[in-house]
């Protein structure tokens, strides 16, 4: 099942506290970028997932597969605490590289 545009807009609204956030549609979901770093996405059943890194382990998020055959990611299910959400995204991106060509 693909994700809804309403949920994508909701997540983007919660991420407004960060500069340079954007998303791209991809195979029925959305990929999210912070400063040109792919850090997560919305996948099946409107789940907002972020990549696992050693920097974001401290948040004790639930592991979840975005789709069959993918690497395990973390589910971010509390989007109301925008300061916590901001910190999770920043910490996640500390260990990730910008997309190619940047």
N, C-alpha and C positions, 0 to 999 in steps of 0.2 A: 504494500500500500504506500502510495506516495504521500509526502508531507503537504500540509496546507500553507497557502500564502499568508494566512492570518497568523499562524504560529511563527512563521519566518519573520513577519513584521513585529510580532511581540518580542521575539528574541533580539532583533535589531534595536528595538526601543530600549530594552534593558541594557544593551551594550553601548548606548549613546555616551556613557561616561568615558569611553575610550575614543581617542582620535584615530583616524585612519582604519576604521572597521568597514568591511564590505563583504558581501556574499555573492556567490554565483550559483545558478541552478546547475544541478548535476544529477542525471539519472533518477529523477523523481524526488530529489532532495535538494539540499543547499550546502555548499562548502563555505566556511567562514574564514576570513583572513584578518589579521591584525598587523598593520605595517608590512603588508605583502608576505606575511608568514601564514601559511595554512595551519590552523590550530584545531579545527574541529568542523562539525557540521550537524545538520538536521537530517536524520535518516528515517527509516521506517517508523510508523506510529508516532510521529512528532516527538522524537527523542533528540535532545540537544546533547551531543557527545563531543568530548575533547580528547586529543591525543594524550597518551600516558607519557609522562616524563618523570624523572626523579625529583624535579622541582615542584611538581604538583601532587606528589604522594601524600604530603602532610595534610591535605584536605580530606583524606579518607573517603573518597568518592566511590560509588559502586561501579564495578567493572561491567561492561556490556559489549556485546558484539554488534557493530552497526549493521552487518549483513553477513551471510554465510561466506566463509573464506577470508574474511577481513581480520586485521589485527584487533586485539582487545583495546577498548577505549574506556574512558570514564564518562558516566552519566552525570550531567549537571541538572539536577531536578529542582534546585532552589534558585530561581531567577529573580526573586523579589529582593534579595539582599544584594543590591547593585555594587556596593563596595566590596563585598566578598567575591562577587562575580568578576569584578575588575581585577582583583588580586589573582584570582585563579587564572585568568587569561594571560596576564602579564607573566606570571610564574611559568606557565606552560610554554610560552613563546621564548623564554630565556634560552632554551636548549634546541630550538628549532631554527631552521634556515629559511631565509626568504625564498620565494619562488624563483625559478631559473630566469635569468635575464635581469635580475635586480641587483 
